[in-house]
Amino acid sequence: MDIFEHLLTSPQAAPACEDVAAWWPRYLEISRAWPTPIDRAMAGGHAADRLGWAFASGYQAALRALVADLPADTMAALCVTEAEGNTPRAIRSSLRREGDGYVLDGSKRWTTLGPSGGLFLVAARDEAACGERVALRVARVASTAPGVRVESMPPTRFVPEVPHAQVRFDRVRVAAEDLLPGDGYDLYVKRFRTVEDLHVNAAMLAYLVREAARLGWPGEWIEQTVAVLRAARALALDDPAKPAVHIALAGTLALGRTLVAEAEGEWAKIVDDPGYARWQRDRELLGVAGRARSQRTARAWERRQ
């Protein structure tokens, strides 16, 4: 059975998951059946009882698409954003050479699933690098490593079940082999924005496919959504650095937004359903980072030749 047969034939009801402790083991069980990250994202989204867990499923799958050898049974998080933002010049966290390894210092905000995470991928300045451009590296750091302090942040007004953390690093030792190879910004931070868009949006549309089947939405809506998911899967298996992938992704997301707008009318027919109340609360998530996404698409058009 491929992922699309799974989406169309699996049970329509999803067990309730009120917190990360309930969601994570269920996601692990589901993900073991799907070796490809984009398929894990869709399967996890389809099994979610709310948008937050669809997002979390897509996020974990996207990290595995970015860094293939992350441990499958460990919740991971990418730590980029700081008090001044998430651009290279805004990042103050630093990696300094010391002995045969490195020392990491700094602080990150809005680390997704940070309070529950076991492994952090931390973007920090490479203090040994020379040149006008800020050079970043990405380090693997266990949440239990000496010098790591994780502080929960207040719940967001949408998808409040998905926790965020501020993470502080105080002279955390990092072995040379725990630095990801290559430029931290171009290969990981920048690339992840595209990879995350693909996997998270696929997971959230797969969630809506299950709800559509459960609530008896028109078959035509499900057909069109599965078609968009097929396009997303093909893009997820391509090189996220290609301008053509960015341009096609923009078109795929636009089609997805049209389907979501149509779904609003179907949701409104069943306002007493618990899923509708959660959807009303959480749908703002779909518009997060829209401006940055548009800017990336514009740059892709500029680079296409």
C-alpha positions in Angstrom: 0.0 0.0 0.0 1.4 3.4 -0.9 0.7 6.6 1.2 -2.2 7.7 -1.0 -4.0 4.4 -0.6 -3.4 4.7 3.1 -4.9 8.2 3.2 -8.0 7.1 1.3 -8.6 3.8 3.2 -7.4 4.2 6.8 -9.8 4.7 9.7 -11.6 8.1 9.6 -11.5 8.6 13.4 -8.4 9.7 15.3 -7.7 9.0 18.9 -7.7 12.1 21.1 -4.2 13.4 22.0 -4.2 16.2 24.6 -0.4 16.6 25.0 3.0 15.7 23.6 3.2 12.7 25.9 0.2 11.2 24.2 1.1 12.2 20.7 4.8 11.3 20.5 4.5 7.5 21.0 1.6 7.4 18.5 3.7 9.3 15.9 6.7 7.0 16.5 4.5 3.9 15.9 3.1 5.4 12.7 6.4 6.7 11.3 8.0 3.2 11.5 5.8 2.1 8.6 7.0 4.8 6.3 10.7 5.1 5.5 10.4 8.4 3.5 10.0 11.6 5.5 7.3 13.1 3.3 5.2 9.9 3.7 5.8 10.0 7.5 4.5 13.6 7.5 1.3 12.7 5.6 0.7 9.6 7.7 1.3 11.5 10.9 -1.0 14.3 9.8 -3.7 11.9 8.7 -3.6 10.3 12.2 -3.8 13.6 14.0 -6.9 14.6 15.9 -6.0 18.3 15.5 -3.9 20.7 13.5 -1.2 21.0 16.1 -0.2 17.3 15.9 -0.3 17.4 12.1 2.1 20.3 12.3 4.4 18.5 14.8 4.4 15.4 12.6 5.4 17.4 9.5 8.1 19.2 11.6 9.7 16.0 12.8 9.6 14.5 9.3 11.1 17.7 7.8 14.1 17.5 10.2 14.7 13.9 9.0 14.5 15.1 5.4 17.1 17.8 6.3 19.4 15.5 8.4 18.9 11.9 7.4 20.8 10.3 10.2 18.8 11.8 13.1 17.8 9.1 15.5 14.3 8.0 14.7 13.2 7.6 18.3 14.4 11.0 19.6 12.3 14.2 19.4 14.5 16.8 17.7 14.3 20.6 17.3 16.1 23.1 15.2 17.3 26.1 17.3 17.8 29.2 15.2 15.7 32.2 16.4 17.2 34.5 19.0 16.1 37.8 20.6 17.0 39.8 17.5 15.6 37.4 14.9 16.7 34.5 12.8 18.9 36.0 10.1 22.7 35.2 10.3 23.5 38.7 11.6 20.8 38.4 14.3 22.4 35.2 15.6 24.8 35.8 18.6 25.2 32.2 19.8 28.8 31.2 19.2 31.0 28.2 18.7 34.6 28.6 19.8 37.4 26.1 19.2 38.7 24.7 22.5 41.1 21.8 22.6 40.0 19.1 20.2 36.4 20.3 20.2 34.2 23.3 20.6 32.4 25.4 23.2 28.8 26.6 22.6 27.4 29.7 24.3 24.1 31.5 23.6 20.4 31.5 23.9 17.5 30.5 21.5 13.8 31.3 21.6 10.7 29.7 20.2 12.3 26.3 19.9 9.4 24.1 18.7 8.8 21.1 20.9 11.8 22.3 22.9 10.4 21.4 26.4 10.0 17.8 25.2 13.0 17.5 22.8 15.9 15.2 23.3 18.2 16.6 20.6 18.8 20.2 19.5 20.3 21.3 16.2 21.8 24.6 17.1 22.8 27.3 14.6 25.7 29.4 16.0 28.5 31.7 14.7 31.7 30.0 13.8 34.1 32.3 15.7 37.1 30.9 13.8 35.7 31.8 10.4 37.0 34.9 8.5 35.3 37.1 6.0 32.6 39.8 5.9 29.7 37.4 5.9 28.7 35.8 9.3 29.6 32.1 9.1 27.2 29.7 10.8 27.6 26.1 11.8 25.0 23.7 13.1 25.8 21.6 16.1 24.0 18.5 17.5 23.5 19.0 21.2 21.6 16.7 23.6 19.0 18.4 25.8 20.6 16.7 28.8 24.2 17.9 28.1 25.9 19.9 30.9 25.3 23.6 30.4 22.0 23.2 28.6 19.0 24.8 30.3 15.5 24.5 28.8 12.7 26.9 29.9 9.1 26.5 28.7 7.6 29.5 27.0 3.9 30.5 27.4 1.5 28.6 25.1 0.6 30.3 21.8 -3.0 31.3 21.1 -3.2 28.7 18.3 -2.0 25.0 18.5 -1.3 25.6 22.3 -0.6 21.8 22.7 2.6 22.2 20.8 5.1 23.6 23.3 8.0 26.0 22.7 11.0 26.7 24.7 13.8 29.1 25.3 17.1 27.2 25.4 20.3 28.5 27.0 23.7 27.1 26.3 26.5 27.9 28.8 29.9 26.6 27.8 28.4 23.5 26.3 31.0 21.1 25.0 30.6 20.0 21.4 32.7 17.3 19.8 34.0 18.0 16.3 32.0 15.1 15.0 28.8 16.7 16.3 29.1 19.6 13.9 27.0 19.1 10.8 29.2 19.3 7.6 29.2 22.5 5.5 27.7 25.9 5.8 25.1 26.1 8.5 23.0 28.8 6.9 22.9 27.7 3.3 22.7 23.9 3.9 20.5 23.8 7.0 18.8 27.0 8.2 17.9 28.4 4.7 17.1 25.0 3.2 14.9 24.0 6.1 12.5 26.8 5.4 11.6 25.1 2.1 11.7 21.5 3.5 9.5 22.5 6.4 6.9 24.2 4.1 6.6 21.0 2.1 6.3 18.6 5.0 4.2 20.6 7.3 1.7 21.7 4.7 1.5 18.1 3.4 0.8 16.9 6.9 -1.9 19.5 7.5 -3.7 18.7 4.2 -3.5 15.0 5.1 -5.2 15.8 8.4 -8.0 17.6 6.5 -8.4 14.6 4.2 -9.2 12.4 7.2 -11.6 15.0 8.6 -13.2 15.3 5.2 -13.9 11.6 5.1 -15.1 11.5 8.7 -17.5 14.4 8.2 -18.7 13.5 4.7 -17.3 16.4 2.7 -17.6 16.3 -1.1 -15.6 13.6 -2.8 -14.4 16.2 -5.3 -12.7 18.2 -2.5 -10.8 15.0 -1.4 -9.8 14.2 -5.0 -8.3 17.7 -5.5 -6.5 17.6 -2.1 -5.0 14.2 -2.8 -3.8 15.6 -6.2 -2.1 18.5 -4.4 -0.5 16.0 -2.0 0.9 14.1 -4.9 2.5 17.2 -6.2 3.9 18.0 -2.7 5.4 14.5 -2.5 7.2 14.9 -5.8 8.6 18.2 -4.8 9.8 16.8 -1.4 11.9 14.2 -3.2 13.6 16.9 -5.3 16.4 19.3 -4.4 15.0 22.1 -2.2 17.7 24.5 -3.4 16.4 24.5 -7.0 14.5 27.7 -8.0 12.0 25.5 -9.9 11.2 23.7 -6.7 10.5 27.0 -4.9 8.3 28.2 -7.8 6.3 24.9 -8.0 6.0 24.9 -4.2 4.5 28.4 -4.3 1.9 27.1 -6.8 1.2 24.0 -4.7 0.7 26.0 -1.6 -1.6 28.4 -3.4 -3.8 25.4 -4.5 -3.7 24.3 -0.9 -4.9 27.6 0.3 -7.9 27.5 -2.1 -8.8 24.0 -0.8 -8.5 25.3 2.8 -10.9 28.2 1.9 -13.4 25.7 0.5 -13.0 23.6 3.7 -14.1 26.5 5.8 -17.6 26.2 4.2 -17.7 22.5 5.0 -16.6 23.1 8.6 -19.3 25.7 9.1 -21.9 23.0 8.5 -21.0 21.1 11.7 -20.3 23.9 14.2 -21.1 21.6 17.1 -18.3 19.2 16.2 -15.3 19.4 18.6 -13.0 19.4 15.5 -14.6 22.6 14.3 -13.8 24.4 17.5 -10.2 23.3 17.4 -10.0 24.3 13.7 -11.3 27.8 14.4 -8.7 28.2 17.2 -5.8 26.8 15.2 -6.2 27.8 11.6 -4.1 31.0 12.1 -1.1 28.6 12.0 -1.6 28.3 8.2 -0.7 31.9 7.7 2.5 32.0 9.7 5.6 33.2 7.8 3.6 34.0 4.7 5.6 37.2 3.9 8.9 35.4 4.2 7.6 32.6 1.9 6.6 35.2 -0.7 10.1 36.7 -0.5 11.7 33.3 -1.1 9.5 32.7 -4.1 10.4 36.1 -5.6 14.1 35.3 -5.2 13.5 32.0 -6.9 12.0 33.7 -9.9 15.1 36.0 -10.0 17.5 33.0 -9.9 15.7 30.8 -12.4 18.1 31.4 -15.3 
